[in-house]
Amino acid sequence: MGAPHLATAQAPKWWCLATPPRWEVGLRWWPQMAPRWSRLDWRGCALATPPGWDWLSAGCPPARPPDMASPLRLRSALALVTGAGSGIGRAVSVRLAKEGATVAACDLDRAAACETVWLLGGQGSEKVAPGGAHTAFQADVSEAGAVRRLLEQVQACFSRPPSVVVSCAGLTRDEFLLRMSEDDWDRVIAVNLKGIFLVTQAAAQALVSSGCRGSIINISSIVGKVGNVGQTNYAASKAGVIGLTQTAARELGRHGIRCNSVLPGFITTPMTQKVPQKVLDKVIGMIPMGHLGDPEDVADAVTFLASEDSGYITGASVEVTGGLYM
């Protein structure tokens, strides 16, 4: 698209800078056209806001056009987030909602899920929430029956399956290999690996049966890639999530369902608050970025994978580590 015609002494009245495409043209042509534009009579030109006049008179455009909101990347999407009651799951719920998604927030702790939904401005309970409102659900993702009921409840509440599914539910029961109990091993594997298997399977079945496309994002960990002392069970579960997700991506791609995993490093969550400070200080010294990550850092990666901005990405393992273990 060429520059606006400026042969006349007055700027053409149709050259309204209020619309995004014309802002883009204005910004693109500003370096070449500023000397000529400054001699024109702009009184017939409809600018978006008074700040728009400011950058014209100052001779340089703003970093971004005034009063132009970024398009919502997940408008009309329904997102199911497990482990939504705190930490990364809550941050993911907030971020997806900001991008326009309706969030079905699930947690083992119903009160925590309701608190997350309250932060989103939703109703707080699947029993009363009208269609389109953020809603809280309770489920133990390690139980097949509970996961099956969860997907049924979500579809009954919103009259459609979730097109974005983010499995954040997880736990730790740390101990050295020589002292780890079978119960600690079983419980971590049940929630962190079996739970993601059950949610991924149920969500995929719902999407395939309805003919809908979708994005499934499973939260793994950098520990699943490199291991960690005292976390045999946790490392094994998170390594399993990576393999599970890659295999699901191979099987579900033909149905228009993308599957990716996110590998957080050390993130400031209730889980890492249990780690002794001297250990955290040592870890921070190993991170090129020089600090622990925030749940919002992980949420940003999840949002990208949930959106069509990553439409040709599946089977990927995205590390959010600040450079740790690269």
C-alpha beads as a LAMMPS data file, in Angstrom:
LAMMPS data file: protein, C-alpha beads

326 atoms
325 bonds

1 atom types
1 bond types

-500.0 500.0 xlo xhi
-500.0 500.0 ylo yhi
-500.0 500.0 zlo zhi

Masses

1 110.0

Atoms # bond

1 1 1 0.000 0.000 0.000
2 1 1 1.455 3.383 -0.999
3 1 1 1.646 6.569 0.965
4 1 1 -1.451 8.800 1.055
5 1 1 -1.762 11.259 -1.798
6 1 1 -0.376 14.591 -0.630
7 1 1 -0.476 16.662 -3.801
8 1 1 -3.014 19.112 -2.414
9 1 1 -2.328 21.803 0.127
10 1 1 -4.656 20.173 2.612
11 1 1 -4.452 16.636 3.994
12 1 1 -7.248 14.529 2.449
13 1 1 -10.274 14.209 4.713
14 1 1 -10.459 10.434 4.214
15 1 1 -7.032 9.992 5.778
16 1 1 -8.339 9.155 9.230
17 1 1 -5.676 7.870 11.623
18 1 1 -8.225 6.384 14.011
19 1 1 -8.211 2.939 12.439
20 1 1 -5.400 0.412 12.967
21 1 1 -4.485 -0.131 9.281
22 1 1 -4.040 3.584 8.730
23 1 1 -2.014 3.943 11.894
24 1 1 0.309 1.287 10.508
25 1 1 0.655 3.110 7.210
26 1 1 1.238 6.391 9.005
27 1 1 3.985 4.911 11.139
28 1 1 5.603 3.185 8.163
29 1 1 5.717 6.306 6.018
30 1 1 6.411 8.827 8.758
31 1 1 10.239 9.065 8.292
32 1 1 9.896 9.933 4.588
33 1 1 6.744 12.026 4.721
34 1 1 7.199 14.040 7.928
35 1 1 8.871 17.012 6.187
36 1 1 6.002 17.261 3.693
37 1 1 3.238 16.546 6.216
38 1 1 4.431 19.319 8.499
39 1 1 3.513 21.869 5.804
40 1 1 -0.060 20.641 5.442
41 1 1 -3.264 21.862 7.007
42 1 1 -4.412 18.948 9.244
43 1 1 -7.694 20.526 10.340
44 1 1 -9.685 18.303 8.000
45 1 1 -8.079 15.117 9.256
46 1 1 -9.853 13.068 11.939
47 1 1 -7.270 11.886 14.449
48 1 1 -8.016 9.265 17.067
49 1 1 -7.315 11.321 20.184
50 1 1 -5.592 14.540 21.281
51 1 1 -2.385 12.524 21.936
52 1 1 -2.427 11.787 18.227
53 1 1 -1.981 15.499 17.554
54 1 1 0.868 15.550 20.062
55 1 1 3.085 13.173 18.157
56 1 1 2.365 14.922 14.876
57 1 1 3.350 18.307 16.268
58 1 1 6.381 16.824 18.032
59 1 1 7.648 15.357 14.780
60 1 1 7.865 11.739 15.933
61 1 1 5.314 8.939 16.401
62 1 1 4.674 7.276 19.749
63 1 1 5.958 3.775 20.480
64 1 1 2.457 2.534 19.645
65 1 1 -0.630 4.378 18.415
66 1 1 -2.760 5.837 21.228
67 1 1 -5.893 4.098 22.415
68 1 1 -5.213 0.943 20.444
69 1 1 -5.676 -2.241 22.490
70 1 1 -3.922 -5.423 21.403
71 1 1 -6.323 -7.969 19.913
72 1 1 -7.361 -10.725 22.308
73 1 1 -5.653 -13.909 21.168
74 1 1 -8.095 -16.296 22.857
75 1 1 -11.418 -14.583 22.333
76 1 1 -14.272 -17.142 22.476
77 1 1 -11.944 -19.958 23.633
78 1 1 -12.932 -22.181 26.552
79 1 1 -9.920 -23.126 28.677
80 1 1 -9.795 -25.882 31.283
81 1 1 -6.958 -25.376 33.770
82 1 1 -6.183 -27.996 36.417
83 1 1 -4.237 -27.048 39.516
84 1 1 -5.797 -23.609 39.106
85 1 1 -6.048 -22.874 42.819
86 1 1 -2.539 -21.472 43.266
87 1 1 0.889 -20.906 41.771
88 1 1 1.365 -21.517 38.078
89 1 1 -2.203 -22.753 37.591
90 1 1 -3.663 -19.547 38.980
91 1 1 -1.304 -17.376 36.943
92 1 1 -2.220 -19.322 33.804
93 1 1 -5.935 -18.851 34.535
94 1 1 -5.500 -15.108 34.954
95 1 1 -3.426 -14.765 31.790
96 1 1 -5.796 -16.794 29.635
97 1 1 -8.752 -14.777 30.904
98 1 1 -6.957 -11.536 30.039
99 1 1 -6.571 -12.854 26.495
100 1 1 -10.320 -13.359 26.218
101 1 1 -10.726 -17.007 27.188
102 1 1 -13.485 -18.291 29.430
103 1 1 -11.759 -20.278 32.168
104 1 1 -12.927 -23.486 33.821
105 1 1 -10.656 -23.467 36.874
106 1 1 -10.233 -26.886 38.465
107 1 1 -8.439 -27.775 41.676
108 1 1 -8.511 -30.490 44.312
109 1 1 -9.270 -27.667 46.752
110 1 1 -12.642 -26.261 45.691
111 1 1 -12.221 -23.135 47.814
112 1 1 -8.915 -22.345 46.098
113 1 1 -10.492 -22.804 42.668
114 1 1 -13.348 -20.502 43.666
115 1 1 -10.846 -17.900 44.831
116 1 1 -9.138 -18.004 41.447
117 1 1 -12.458 -17.602 39.676
118 1 1 -13.293 -14.682 41.959
119 1 1 -10.043 -13.034 40.837
120 1 1 -11.215 -13.482 37.254
121 1 1 -14.596 -11.950 37.999
122 1 1 -16.517 -15.205 37.540
123 1 1 -19.304 -16.891 39.443
124 1 1 -17.295 -19.408 41.458
125 1 1 -19.397 -22.557 41.129
126 1 1 -20.398 -24.801 38.261
127 1 1 -23.867 -25.093 39.805
128 1 1 -24.770 -21.450 39.343
129 1 1 -22.509 -20.078 36.622
130 1 1 -24.305 -18.993 33.449
131 1 1 -22.792 -19.848 30.087
132 1 1 -19.766 -17.720 29.324
133 1 1 -18.761 -17.047 32.946
134 1 1 -15.504 -18.214 34.481
135 1 1 -16.327 -21.206 36.646
136 1 1 -14.715 -23.295 39.387
137 1 1 -14.640 -27.086 39.442
138 1 1 -13.293 -29.626 41.914
139 1 1 -11.629 -32.904 40.935
140 1 1 -8.855 -35.293 41.882
141 1 1 -7.070 -35.705 38.557
142 1 1 -5.475 -38.974 39.676
143 1 1 -8.887 -40.700 39.604
144 1 1 -10.280 -41.679 36.209
145 1 1 -13.902 -41.350 37.300
146 1 1 -13.315 -37.865 38.683
147 1 1 -11.657 -36.712 35.462
148 1 1 -14.461 -38.161 33.365
149 1 1 -17.048 -36.340 35.494
150 1 1 -15.015 -33.134 35.259
151 1 1 -15.137 -33.120 31.468
152 1 1 -18.846 -33.941 31.558
153 1 1 -19.492 -31.059 33.967
154 1 1 -17.496 -28.610 31.875
155 1 1 -19.349 -29.574 28.708
156 1 1 -22.705 -29.420 30.474
157 1 1 -21.888 -25.982 31.856
158 1 1 -20.604 -24.454 28.615
159 1 1 -22.297 -26.666 25.997
160 1 1 -18.952 -27.442 24.360
161 1 1 -15.650 -29.117 25.179
162 1 1 -12.670 -26.986 26.206
163 1 1 -10.521 -26.039 23.216
164 1 1 -7.591 -25.180 25.487
165 1 1 -6.543 -27.628 28.210
166 1 1 -3.693 -26.829 30.601
167 1 1 -2.650 -29.459 33.143
168 1 1 -0.903 -27.706 36.030
169 1 1 -1.927 -30.011 38.884
170 1 1 1.084 -31.517 40.598
171 1 1 2.798 -32.210 43.907
172 1 1 6.140 -33.120 45.420
173 1 1 7.116 -35.620 48.101
174 1 1 10.866 -35.273 48.170
175 1 1 13.263 -37.790 49.657
176 1 1 16.557 -39.381 48.734
177 1 1 16.247 -42.525 46.654
178 1 1 17.618 -44.740 49.446
179 1 1 14.873 -43.611 51.820
180 1 1 11.907 -42.937 49.525
181 1 1 8.748 -44.846 50.414
182 1 1 6.613 -46.641 47.892
183 1 1 3.662 -44.485 48.941
184 1 1 5.570 -41.281 48.153
185 1 1 6.551 -42.697 44.785
186 1 1 3.020 -43.827 43.929
187 1 1 1.302 -40.602 44.952
188 1 1 3.591 -38.336 42.932
189 1 1 3.346 -40.552 39.858
190 1 1 -0.445 -40.765 40.277
191 1 1 -0.962 -36.998 40.277
192 1 1 1.878 -35.717 38.107
193 1 1 1.882 -38.363 35.388
194 1 1 -1.279 -40.444 35.570
195 1 1 -3.324 -37.296 36.183
196 1 1 -1.983 -35.645 33.043
197 1 1 -2.605 -38.842 31.091
198 1 1 -6.231 -38.950 32.261
199 1 1 -6.906 -35.264 31.555
200 1 1 -5.186 -35.359 28.167
201 1 1 -7.085 -38.494 27.170
202 1 1 -10.491 -37.234 28.316
203 1 1 -10.023 -33.816 26.720
204 1 1 -8.831 -35.337 23.450
205 1 1 -11.774 -37.734 23.362
206 1 1 -14.187 -34.836 23.865
207 1 1 -12.544 -32.756 21.139
208 1 1 -12.375 -35.580 18.613
209 1 1 -15.981 -36.630 19.188
210 1 1 -17.160 -33.054 18.666
211 1 1 -14.911 -32.455 15.665
212 1 1 -13.217 -29.497 17.345
213 1 1 -9.612 -28.378 17.113
214 1 1 -7.699 -27.727 20.305
215 1 1 -4.477 -27.085 22.148
216 1 1 -3.371 -29.268 25.059
217 1 1 -0.539 -27.945 27.216
218 1 1 1.018 -30.063 29.936
219 1 1 3.223 -28.584 32.639
220 1 1 6.356 -30.678 33.034
221 1 1 9.597 -29.423 34.618
222 1 1 13.229 -28.919 33.721
223 1 1 13.837 -31.538 36.423
224 1 1 12.220 -34.051 34.079
225 1 1 15.046 -33.384 31.644
226 1 1 18.091 -33.171 33.924
227 1 1 16.990 -34.822 37.196
228 1 1 17.415 -33.417 40.696
229 1 1 18.788 -34.780 43.952
230 1 1 16.020 -35.921 46.295
231 1 1 13.350 -35.908 43.586
232 1 1 13.479 -39.353 42.007
233 1 1 9.688 -39.589 41.915
234 1 1 9.143 -36.013 40.738
235 1 1 11.824 -36.195 38.030
236 1 1 10.442 -39.487 36.745
237 1 1 6.901 -38.120 36.624
238 1 1 7.929 -34.976 34.754
239 1 1 10.090 -36.899 32.298
240 1 1 7.057 -39.064 31.648
241 1 1 4.970 -35.980 30.902
242 1 1 7.388 -34.973 28.150
243 1 1 7.202 -38.399 26.498
244 1 1 3.441 -38.605 26.935
245 1 1 2.946 -35.180 25.355
246 1 1 5.183 -35.906 22.375
247 1 1 3.359 -39.170 21.707
248 1 1 -0.028 -37.482 22.038
249 1 1 1.126 -34.843 19.551
250 1 1 1.930 -37.558 17.011
251 1 1 -1.437 -39.250 17.456
252 1 1 -3.700 -36.206 17.690
253 1 1 -2.220 -33.914 15.052
254 1 1 -4.441 -35.381 12.345
255 1 1 -7.450 -34.328 14.418
256 1 1 -6.281 -30.714 14.594
257 1 1 -5.210 -31.043 18.226
258 1 1 -1.803 -29.688 19.186
259 1 1 0.002 -31.010 22.281
260 1 1 2.973 -29.267 23.871
261 1 1 4.696 -29.273 27.237
262 1 1 6.189 -26.426 29.241
263 1 1 9.250 -27.041 31.404
264 1 1 9.505 -24.438 34.179
265 1 1 12.733 -24.009 36.084
266 1 1 12.740 -22.674 39.620
267 1 1 9.597 -20.549 39.912
268 1 1 8.376 -18.663 42.985
269 1 1 5.393 -20.833 43.934
270 1 1 4.126 -22.482 47.128
271 1 1 6.043 -25.576 45.993
272 1 1 9.439 -23.820 45.908
273 1 1 8.741 -22.027 49.179
274 1 1 9.507 -25.343 50.880
275 1 1 13.073 -25.269 49.539
276 1 1 15.700 -24.021 52.049
277 1 1 16.945 -20.518 51.277
278 1 1 20.576 -21.634 51.048
279 1 1 19.578 -24.075 48.320
280 1 1 17.661 -21.354 46.465
281 1 1 20.661 -19.026 46.715
282 1 1 22.836 -21.698 45.131
283 1 1 20.307 -22.243 42.352
284 1 1 20.022 -18.516 41.660
285 1 1 23.783 -18.434 41.204
286 1 1 23.391 -20.986 38.400
287 1 1 20.683 -19.047 36.531
288 1 1 22.048 -16.747 33.791
289 1 1 19.110 -14.365 34.305
290 1 1 20.128 -14.062 37.967
291 1 1 16.764 -14.621 39.636
292 1 1 13.934 -17.087 40.090
293 1 1 11.083 -16.983 37.641
294 1 1 7.540 -15.859 38.355
295 1 1 4.386 -17.882 37.642
296 1 1 3.496 -15.217 35.094
297 1 1 6.591 -16.140 33.070
298 1 1 5.204 -19.645 32.660
299 1 1 1.726 -18.284 31.959
300 1 1 3.085 -16.229 29.064
301 1 1 4.546 -19.343 27.435
302 1 1 1.309 -21.252 27.990
303 1 1 -0.727 -18.455 26.427
304 1 1 1.469 -18.485 23.342
305 1 1 1.022 -22.250 22.972
306 1 1 -2.726 -21.934 23.526
307 1 1 -3.140 -19.327 20.807
308 1 1 -2.971 -19.555 17.033
309 1 1 0.351 -17.713 17.225
310 1 1 1.773 -21.221 17.720
311 1 1 -0.509 -22.859 15.175
312 1 1 2.301 -24.904 13.598
313 1 1 3.907 -25.975 16.870
314 1 1 3.165 -29.371 18.374
315 1 1 5.224 -31.898 20.308
316 1 1 7.473 -29.122 21.598
317 1 1 8.961 -28.848 25.079
318 1 1 9.304 -25.165 25.917
319 1 1 11.777 -24.384 28.689
320 1 1 11.021 -21.421 30.960
321 1 1 14.117 -21.512 33.123
322 1 1 16.008 -18.244 32.825
323 1 1 18.717 -20.274 31.103
324 1 1 19.176 -22.810 33.891
325 1 1 20.753 -26.067 32.656
326 1 1 20.963 -24.935 29.045

Bonds

1 1 1 2
2 1 2 3
3 1 3 4
4 1 4 5
5 1 5 6
6 1 6 7
7 1 7 8
8 1 8 9
9 1 9 10
10 1 10 11
11 1 11 12
12 1 12 13
13 1 13 14
14 1 14 15
15 1 15 16
16 1 16 17
17 1 17 18
18 1 18 19
19 1 19 20
20 1 20 21
21 1 21 22
22 1 22 23
23 1 23 24
24 1 24 25
25 1 25 26
26 1 26 27
27 1 27 28
28 1 28 29
29 1 29 30
30 1 30 31
31 1 31 32
32 1 32 33
33 1 33 34
34 1 34 35
35 1 35 36
36 1 36 37
37 1 37 38
38 1 38 39
39 1 39 40
40 1 40 41
41 1 41 42
42 1 42 43
43 1 43 44
44 1 44 45
45 1 45 46
46 1 46 47
47 1 47 48
48 1 48 49
49 1 49 50
50 1 50 51
51 1 51 52
52 1 52 53
53 1 53 54
54 1 54 55
55 1 55 56
56 1 56 57
57 1 57 58
58 1 58 59
59 1 59 60
60 1 60 61
61 1 61 62
62 1 62 63
63 1 63 64
64 1 64 65
65 1 65 66
66 1 66 67
67 1 67 68
68 1 68 69
69 1 69 70
70 1 70 71
71 1 71 72
72 1 72 73
73 1 73 74
74 1 74 75
75 1 75 76
76 1 76 77
77 1 77 78
78 1 78 79
79 1 79 80
80 1 80 81
81 1 81 82
82 1 82 83
83 1 83 84
84 1 84 85
85 1 85 86
86 1 86 87
87 1 87 88
88 1 88 89
89 1 89 90
90 1 90 91
91 1 91 92
92 1 92 93
93 1 93 94
94 1 94 95
95 1 95 96
96 1 96 97
97 1 97 98
98 1 98 99
99 1 99 100
100 1 100 101
101 1 101 102
102 1 102 103
103 1 103 104
104 1 104 105
105 1 105 106
106 1 106 107
107 1 107 108
108 1 108 109
109 1 109 110
110 1 110 111
111 1 111 112
112 1 112 113
113 1 113 114
114 1 114 115
115 1 115 116
116 1 116 117
117 1 117 118
118 1 118 119
119 1 119 120
120 1 120 121
121 1 121 122
122 1 122 123
123 1 123 124
124 1 124 125
125 1 125 126
126 1 126 127
127 1 127 128
128 1 128 129
129 1 129 130
130 1 130 131
131 1 131 132
132 1 132 133
133 1 133 134
134 1 134 135
135 1 135 136
136 1 136 137
137 1 137 138
138 1 138 139
139 1 139 140
140 1 140 141
141 1 141 142
142 1 142 143
143 1 143 144
144 1 144 145
145 1 145 146
146 1 146 147
147 1 147 148
148 1 148 149
149 1 149 150
150 1 150 151
151 1 151 152
152 1 152 153
153 1 153 154
154 1 154 155
155 1 155 156
156 1 156 157
157 1 157 158
158 1 158 159
159 1 159 160
160 1 160 161
161 1 161 162
162 1 162 163
163 1 163 164
164 1 164 165
165 1 165 166
166 1 166 167
167 1 167 168
168 1 168 169
169 1 169 170
170 1 170 171
171 1 171 172
172 1 172 173
173 1 173 174
174 1 174 175
175 1 175 176
176 1 176 177
177 1 177 178
178 1 178 179
179 1 179 180
180 1 180 181
181 1 181 182
182 1 182 183
183 1 183 184
184 1 184 185
185 1 185 186
186 1 186 187
187 1 187 188
188 1 188 189
189 1 189 190
190 1 190 191
191 1 191 192
192 1 192 193
193 1 193 194
194 1 194 195
195 1 195 196
196 1 196 197
197 1 197 198
198 1 198 199
199 1 199 200
200 1 200 201
201 1 201 202
202 1 202 203
203 1 203 204
204 1 204 205
205 1 205 206
206 1 206 207
207 1 207 208
208 1 208 209
209 1 209 210
210 1 210 211
211 1 211 212
212 1 212 213
213 1 213 214
214 1 214 215
215 1 215 216
216 1 216 217
217 1 217 218
218 1 218 219
219 1 219 220
220 1 220 221
221 1 221 222
222 1 222 223
223 1 223 224
224 1 224 225
225 1 225 226
226 1 226 227
227 1 227 228
228 1 228 229
229 1 229 230
230 1 230 231
231 1 231 232
232 1 232 233
233 1 233 234
234 1 234 235
235 1 235 236
236 1 236 237
237 1 237 238
238 1 238 239
239 1 239 240
240 1 240 241
241 1 241 242
242 1 242 243
243 1 243 244
244 1 244 245
245 1 245 246
246 1 246 247
247 1 247 248
248 1 248 249
249 1 249 250
250 1 250 251
251 1 251 252
252 1 252 253
253 1 253 254
254 1 254 255
255 1 255 256
256 1 256 257
257 1 257 258
258 1 258 259
259 1 259 260
260 1 260 261
261 1 261 262
262 1 262 263
263 1 263 264
264 1 264 265
265 1 265 266
266 1 266 267
267 1 267 268
268 1 268 269
269 1 269 270
270 1 270 271
271 1 271 272
272 1 272 273
273 1 273 274
274 1 274 275
275 1 275 276
276 1 276 277
277 1 277 278
278 1 278 279
279 1 279 280
280 1 280 281
281 1 281 282
282 1 282 283
283 1 283 284
284 1 284 285
285 1 285 286
286 1 286 287
287 1 287 288
288 1 288 289
289 1 289 290
290 1 290 291
291 1 291 292
292 1 292 293
293 1 293 294
294 1 294 295
295 1 295 296
296 1 296 297
297 1 297 298
298 1 298 299
299 1 299 300
300 1 300 301
301 1 301 302
302 1 302 303
303 1 303 304
304 1 304 305
305 1 305 306
306 1 306 307
307 1 307 308
308 1 308 309
309 1 309 310
310 1 310 311
311 1 311 312
312 1 312 313
313 1 313 314
314 1 314 315
315 1 315 316
316 1 316 317
317 1 317 318
318 1 318 319
319 1 319 320
320 1 320 321
321 1 321 322
322 1 322 323
323 1 323 324
324 1 324 325
325 1 325 326
